[in-house]
């Protein structure tokens, strides 16, 4: 085997590795979206607040102090605890386990946090916006499917679901958004 043949074989091997890695990433992404779509509205509220908590916990202390107002982390913790009250221990554990095993968090500059279902930092930056958009679209679809339950949708912009008032009990449900993570 010549050096040229060895180089050609190595290039084919590297190309196959990139394809496999891409397929694995795509599968992880689809699994995360499928998991989120299967959650109830109360579970989604907890999922989003837990994402916010994990994201803010990723920050170094200096970033937290520099780019977030005083008491922000405590507000995130309080929101998470309120969302947790409406769920069973099994539901909380299932969501926590999914987030722990499937979602990676990365701090960039100026307190900016990205998250998504992969460890590759460049890929996380790329997929972060797509992932958040998919979660928000899934939430909107779930709300549309429950329209017979007297759902009133508040302020909805093209990039962010600000507030949802559900039924007659006026419970507020917030989606995780880049604003919640300091962008």
KAZIMO-V890933 format. One record per residue. RES is the residue in one letter. SS is DSSP state (~ for helix, > for strand, _ for the rest). OMEGA is omega in whole degrees, 0 to 359 (NA if undefined). NEAR is the number of other ideal C-beta (glycine too) atoms within 10 Angstrom. Layout:
RES,SS,OMEGA,NEAR + RES,SS,OMEGA,NEAR
//
This chain:
X,_,181,7 + X,_,177,7 + X,~,179,7 + X,~,179,8 + X,~,179,9 + X,~,178,10 + X,~,179,10 + X,~,178,12 + X,~,178,11 + X,~,178,10 + X,~,178,10 + X,~,179,10 + X,~,179,10 + X,~,178,10 + X,~,179,10 + X,~,178,10 + X,~,179,10 + X,~,179,10 + X,~,179,10 + X,~,179,10 + X,~,178,13 + X,~,178,11 + X,~,179,10 + X,~,179,11 + X,~,180,17 + X,~,180,12 + X,~,178,11 + X,~,180,18 + X,~,180,19 + X,~,179,12 + X,~,179,13 + X,~,179,21 + X,~,179,17 + X,~,178,10 + X,~,182,17 + X,~,180,20 + X,~,181,15 + X,_,181,11 + X,_,172,21 + X,_,179,13 + X,~,178,17 + X,~,178,17 + X,~,178,18 + X,~,178,24 + X,~,178,27 + X,~,179,24 + X,~,181,24 + X,~,179,25 + X,~,177,23 + X,~,175,23 + X,~,178,24 + X,~,181,26 + X,~,180,18 + X,~,179,20 + X,~,181,23 + X,~,178,24 + X,~,178,13 + X,~,184,17 + X,_,171,21 + X,_,183,10 + X,~,181,7 + X,~,178,9 + X,~,179,19 + X,~,181,18 + X,~,184,13 + X,~,191,11 + X,~,180,15 + X,_,180,17 + X,_,181,8 + X,_,179,8 + X,_,182,9 + X,~,181,17 + X,~,178,15 + X,~,176,9 + X,~,179,14 + X,~,179,21 + X,~,179,15 + X,~,178,12 + X,~,179,19 + X,~,180,19 + X,~,177,12 + X,~,180,13 + X,~,181,24 + X,~,183,18 + X,~,184,9 + X,_,185,15 + X,_,175,17 + X,_,179,8 + X,~,180,8 + X,~,179,8 + X,~,180,17 + X,~,181,17 + X,~,180,11 + X,~,180,15 + X,~,179,22 + X,~,181,15 + X,~,178,10 + X,~,181,18 + X,~,181,18 + X,~,185,10 + X,~,191,8 + X,~,188,15 + X,_,179,21 + X,>,179,18 + X,>,181,19 + X,>,174,20 + X,>,176,18 + X,_,179,14 + X,_,175,7 + X,_,177,10 + X,_,181,20 + X,_,182,18 + X,>,173,24 + X,>,176,24 + X,>,180,22 + X,>,186,25 + X,_,177,23 + X,_,181,23 + X,_,183,11 + X,_,185,14 + X,~,180,12 + X,~,180,9 + X,~,179,19 + X,~,179,21 + X,~,181,14 + X,~,189,14 + X,~,185,22 + X,~,182,21 + X,~,179,13 + X,~,182,12 + X,~,180,21 + X,~,179,21 + X,~,178,13 + X,~,179,17 + X,~,180,23 + X,~,179,18 + X,~,177,13 + X,~,179,18 + X,~,179,23 + X,~,179,15 + X,~,179,11 + X,~,178,17 + X,~,178,20 + X,~,180,10 + X,~,181,10 + X,_,185,14 + X,~,179,9 + X,~,179,6 + X,~,176,11 + X,_,180,10 + X,_,176,16 + X,>,180,11 + X,>,181,15 + X,_,185,10 + X,_,178,9 + X,>,174,14 + X,_,183,7 + X,_,183,5 + X,_,190,12 + X,_,173,16 + X,>,187,22 + X,_,186,14 + X,_,178,12 + X,>,177,21 + X,>,189,15 + X,>,174,19 + X,_,182,11 + X,_,184,9 + X,_,176,6 + X,_,174,8 + X,>,177,13 + X,>,178,12 + X,>,182,18 + X,_,175,19 + X,_,174,21 + X,_,180,22 + X,_,180,18 + X,_,178,16 + X,_,179,11 + X,_,182,21 + X,_,170,25 + X,_,179,20 + X,_,NA,14
//
